[in-house]
Amino acid sequence: MAGWLADGTVRYDETIVDGLENAPQAFTDLLDGANTGKMLVRLQAMPAVPGR
């Protein structure tokens, strides 16, 4: 399978939504079938807190 992905024989689609604040709408869209392939919510890394 890895070889087919690498050479482009097998392709995949995904819908990416940015930000946790958009997760509820992404979930609704998932249930409504508005996504293509996987539905992903991309989160940004929190900045490091000094002293932790």
N, C-alpha and C positions, 0 to 999 in steps of 0.2 A: 504494500500500500504506500509506503514512504516513497518508493521509486516512482509510482504513478503520480503522486502529489508533486514530486520534484520535477518530473518531465512535463507536467501539465495535462496528462491524460485524465486525471480526476481533479475536478475543481470543486470548490465549496464557496458558498455565499454566507455573509453574516451582516446583520444590521447592528450598528454600534451607536449607542446613545451616550452622550457625555454628561456626567454629573449625577450624583445620588439624588438630587432634587428632581431629576427627570425619570427616575425609576418607576414611580407610579404610572406615568403615561406609557412608559415602555412596556410595563406589564399589561396594561389595557390593550395596547397595540398588539402584543403577543397573542392575547386571547381573541382579538378580532382578526388575526391573520394578516396584519399589516406589515409584518417583518418578512425578510427574505433570508432563509437559512436560520442560523442561530441568532438569537436576540441577546446582545451583550450590553451591559451598562459599564462604561469605563469610569473608574474612580481615579482621582488624582491623589498622589501620595501626600500625606500630611508632612509639613516641615518638621524637622527635628526640634524637640523642646530642650533647651539647655538644661543640664542637671538631671536628665532622666536617662 
